[in-house]
């Protein structure tokens, strides 16, 4: 992109943004249009698939399931944990809502003196 003027780059950036769907535009605006660079090189998929703790989904799930009694969980339980892990790493709004609700509900149970699920 070195051979283009700043105005040309901004014009191309705006064209790309305007051609995007509303969901994509919303994501960019959420993170900041000024910081968005549609021309940067893609990241290595390994970098993309790590969370804030620098763990991959596989590492997170392995650590989580190793702390759960094997007699206590089924394949469906492990699959649910995997879906949550992937959703959290990918910043999926649906999973974020599920996570926030689960945290809220756990706190409600604790406040009211109930055992967990």
N, C-alpha and C positions, 0 to 999 in steps of 0.2 A: 504494500500500500504506500510505499515511499514515493512513488512516482506521481501520486495524486495530490492536489492541493487540499488544504483543510476544508475548504468549501465543498469540493467534490466528494470528499470522504463523508462529510455531514449529509450531503444530498443523497448519497447512496445509502447511508445508514437510515435516513428517513424513509427512503423508498422501500427498503427491506422491512422496516417496522410497519409501515402502512399496508404492506402486502400480507402481513401476518394476521392470524385469526385473533379474535378478541381475548381468548384465554392466554395466548402467547404474549400479547401486548400487556395484559394485566400482570403477568409474571415479571416482565421486564420493568414495568413501572413500579412494581412492588420493591424490586431490588435497586432501582435507580436507572433511568434512561441514560443519564450522563456517563455512568460507569459501564454501561453495556457496550461491548465491542463485538459486533457480528463478524468481524474479520480476523479475530484471533484464532490461532491454531487450536484444534480440539485437544482436550486433555487426555492423558492416558486413562483408559477405562478403570484401571486399578485405583487411580487417584479419585475418580468420580464416585466409586463405590465404597468410600470410607466415611464414617460418621465423625462427629466432633472429637471423639476419643481416639481417632485414627484407626479404628477397628473395622474390618469388613463385616458384612452380614454374617458370613460363615463363622467368623471368630465370635461375634456377639452371641449367636445362637448356641454355639458349642459351650461357651462360658455359662450362659443362662441354663441350658439343659443339664449341665454337669452339677448345678446347684439345686436341681429339683430331684426329688426322690423318683427313681425310674419306675417304681411301682405306681406312682401317682399320675403319670401322664400317658396319653395315648398318641397315636399318629396324628389325630385331629388336633390335639393340644400342641404338638410340635409344629404342625403346619400353620396353626394360628400364630405361634410365636415367630415363625419364619416370615409370614406375611407382614406382621407388625414390624419386624426388623427391616425388611426391604422398604416398607412404606416410610419408616422413620428416616432411613438413609436417603431415600429419594424425595423427602419432604412432601409426601402425599397428604393433601388436605384431609381426605377421608380418614386416613390412619391417624393423623394428628388429632382429629376430633375424637376418635375412639380412645386414643391414649389419654387425652385430657379428661374425658369422661371417666375412664378407669381410675385415674389418679384422684379425681374429685370423689368418686364413689368410695374408694378405699379410705380416704380421709373422713367421709361421712360415717362409714362403719366404725372407724376408730373413735370418732367423737362421741358416738352413741353407745360405745361399749360393746359392740358386736364383734364376733370373730370374723375373719376375712372369709371370702367365698369358700 
